[in-house]
């Protein structure tokens, strides 16, 4: 069966979705059935300016994902699908989506794309469980500082041991010298 000619508006929509897939740090697929327009607007605001949340036709999104080189999402493109293209911190966006889904149980997280590979809904929740980038960097800096402090103490220990040994030898000589006198 030959491919049908693609209409210009659909071709531009696929091209835009492909660029969104390629340009985002992560993408989360959700089912929004049952949410009102007001709730969708609230969700978009809660995700922030660095996340673009858009409703898309499954066939166009599936084609865009394939064009972007992402495999394994075909099973997720069923029912009404909205895509959250995350350009900022994926952890914060995943936390925002999970919090909104808890407040509005009709929002279902289907899965997504992280670092170029398809991930499940459980993996999206694991990303949401991570701490933010800033917190992880602060913990890393603290751990590195702790190790440097330990290293400085370790390098300083032989010097202090030599000083104590010299003081003990001096005391012994003084004792031996006073015992002879």
Secondary structure as a PSIPRED ss2 file (coil, helix, strand):
# PSIPRED VFORMAT (PSIPRED V4.0)

   1 X C   1.000  0.000  0.000
   2 X C   1.000  0.000  0.000
   3 X C   1.000  0.000  0.000
   4 X C   1.000  0.000  0.000
   5 X C   1.000  0.000  0.000
   6 X C   1.000  0.000  0.000
   7 X C   1.000  0.000  0.000
   8 X H   0.000  1.000  0.000
   9 X H   0.000  1.000  0.000
  10 X H   0.000  1.000  0.000
  11 X H   0.000  1.000  0.000
  12 X H   0.000  1.000  0.000
  13 X H   0.000  1.000  0.000
  14 X H   0.000  1.000  0.000
  15 X H   0.000  1.000  0.000
  16 X H   0.000  1.000  0.000
  17 X H   0.000  1.000  0.000
  18 X H   0.000  1.000  0.000
  19 X H   0.000  1.000  0.000
  20 X H   0.000  1.000  0.000
  21 X H   0.000  1.000  0.000
  22 X H   0.000  1.000  0.000
  23 X H   0.000  1.000  0.000
  24 X C   1.000  0.000  0.000
  25 X C   1.000  0.000  0.000
  26 X E   0.000  0.000  1.000
  27 X E   0.000  0.000  1.000
  28 X E   0.000  0.000  1.000
  29 X E   0.000  0.000  1.000
  30 X E   0.000  0.000  1.000
  31 X E   0.000  0.000  1.000
  32 X C   1.000  0.000  0.000
  33 X C   1.000  0.000  0.000
  34 X C   1.000  0.000  0.000
  35 X C   1.000  0.000  0.000
  36 X C   1.000  0.000  0.000
  37 X H   0.000  1.000  0.000
  38 X H   0.000  1.000  0.000
  39 X H   0.000  1.000  0.000
  40 X H   0.000  1.000  0.000
  41 X H   0.000  1.000  0.000
  42 X H   0.000  1.000  0.000
  43 X H   0.000  1.000  0.000
  44 X H   0.000  1.000  0.000
  45 X H   0.000  1.000  0.000
  46 X H   0.000  1.000  0.000
  47 X H   0.000  1.000  0.000
  48 X C   1.000  0.000  0.000
  49 X C   1.000  0.000  0.000
  50 X C   1.000  0.000  0.000
  51 X E   0.000  0.000  1.000
  52 X E   0.000  0.000  1.000
  53 X E   0.000  0.000  1.000
  54 X E   0.000  0.000  1.000
  55 X E   0.000  0.000  1.000
  56 X E   0.000  0.000  1.000
  57 X C   1.000  0.000  0.000
  58 X H   0.000  1.000  0.000
  59 X H   0.000  1.000  0.000
  60 X H   0.000  1.000  0.000
  61 X H   0.000  1.000  0.000
  62 X H   0.000  1.000  0.000
  63 X H   0.000  1.000  0.000
  64 X H   0.000  1.000  0.000
  65 X H   0.000  1.000  0.000
  66 X H   0.000  1.000  0.000
  67 X H   0.000  1.000  0.000
  68 X C   1.000  0.000  0.000
  69 X C   1.000  0.000  0.000
  70 X C   1.000  0.000  0.000
  71 X C   1.000  0.000  0.000
  72 X C   1.000  0.000  0.000
  73 X C   1.000  0.000  0.000
  74 X H   0.000  1.000  0.000
  75 X H   0.000  1.000  0.000
  76 X H   0.000  1.000  0.000
  77 X C   1.000  0.000  0.000
  78 X C   1.000  0.000  0.000
  79 X C   1.000  0.000  0.000
  80 X C   1.000  0.000  0.000
  81 X E   0.000  0.000  1.000
  82 X E   0.000  0.000  1.000
  83 X E   0.000  0.000  1.000
  84 X E   0.000  0.000  1.000
  85 X E   0.000  0.000  1.000
  86 X E   0.000  0.000  1.000
  87 X C   1.000  0.000  0.000
  88 X C   1.000  0.000  0.000
  89 X C   1.000  0.000  0.000
  90 X H   0.000  1.000  0.000
  91 X H   0.000  1.000  0.000
  92 X H   0.000  1.000  0.000
  93 X H   0.000  1.000  0.000
  94 X H   0.000  1.000  0.000
  95 X H   0.000  1.000  0.000
  96 X H   0.000  1.000  0.000
  97 X H   0.000  1.000  0.000
  98 X H   0.000  1.000  0.000
  99 X H   0.000  1.000  0.000
 100 X H   0.000  1.000  0.000
 101 X H   0.000  1.000  0.000
 102 X H   0.000  1.000  0.000
 103 X H   0.000  1.000  0.000
 104 X C   1.000  0.000  0.000
 105 X C   1.000  0.000  0.000
 106 X C   1.000  0.000  0.000
 107 X C   1.000  0.000  0.000
 108 X E   0.000  0.000  1.000
 109 X E   0.000  0.000  1.000
 110 X E   0.000  0.000  1.000
 111 X E   0.000  0.000  1.000
 112 X E   0.000  0.000  1.000
 113 X E   0.000  0.000  1.000
 114 X E   0.000  0.000  1.000
 115 X C   1.000  0.000  0.000
 116 X C   1.000  0.000  0.000
 117 X E   0.000  0.000  1.000
 118 X E   0.000  0.000  1.000
 119 X E   0.000  0.000  1.000
 120 X E   0.000  0.000  1.000
 121 X H   0.000  1.000  0.000
 122 X H   0.000  1.000  0.000
 123 X H   0.000  1.000  0.000
 124 X H   0.000  1.000  0.000
 125 X H   0.000  1.000  0.000
 126 X H   0.000  1.000  0.000
 127 X H   0.000  1.000  0.000
 128 X H   0.000  1.000  0.000
 129 X H   0.000  1.000  0.000
 130 X C   1.000  0.000  0.000
 131 X C   1.000  0.000  0.000
 132 X C   1.000  0.000  0.000
 133 X H   0.000  1.000  0.000
 134 X H   0.000  1.000  0.000
 135 X H   0.000  1.000  0.000
 136 X H   0.000  1.000  0.000
 137 X H   0.000  1.000  0.000
 138 X H   0.000  1.000  0.000
 139 X H   0.000  1.000  0.000
 140 X H   0.000  1.000  0.000
 141 X H   0.000  1.000  0.000
 142 X H   0.000  1.000  0.000
 143 X H   0.000  1.000  0.000
 144 X H   0.000  1.000  0.000
 145 X H   0.000  1.000  0.000
 146 X H   0.000  1.000  0.000
 147 X H   0.000  1.000  0.000
 148 X H   0.000  1.000  0.000
 149 X H   0.000  1.000  0.000
 150 X H   0.000  1.000  0.000
 151 X H   0.000  1.000  0.000
 152 X H   0.000  1.000  0.000
 153 X H   0.000  1.000  0.000
 154 X H   0.000  1.000  0.000
 155 X H   0.000  1.000  0.000
 156 X H   0.000  1.000  0.000
 157 X H   0.000  1.000  0.000
 158 X H   0.000  1.000  0.000
 159 X H   0.000  1.000  0.000
 160 X H   0.000  1.000  0.000
 161 X H   0.000  1.000  0.000
 162 X H   0.000  1.000  0.000
 163 X H   0.000  1.000  0.000
 164 X H   0.000  1.000  0.000
 165 X H   0.000  1.000  0.000
 166 X H   0.000  1.000  0.000
 167 X H   0.000  1.000  0.000
 168 X H   0.000  1.000  0.000
 169 X H   0.000  1.000  0.000
 170 X H   0.000  1.000  0.000
 171 X H   0.000  1.000  0.000
 172 X H   0.000  1.000  0.000
 173 X H   0.000  1.000  0.000
 174 X H   0.000  1.000  0.000
 175 X H   0.000  1.000  0.000
 176 X H   0.000  1.000  0.000
 177 X H   0.000  1.000  0.000
 178 X H   0.000  1.000  0.000
 179 X H   0.000  1.000  0.000
 180 X H   0.000  1.000  0.000
 181 X C   1.000  0.000  0.000
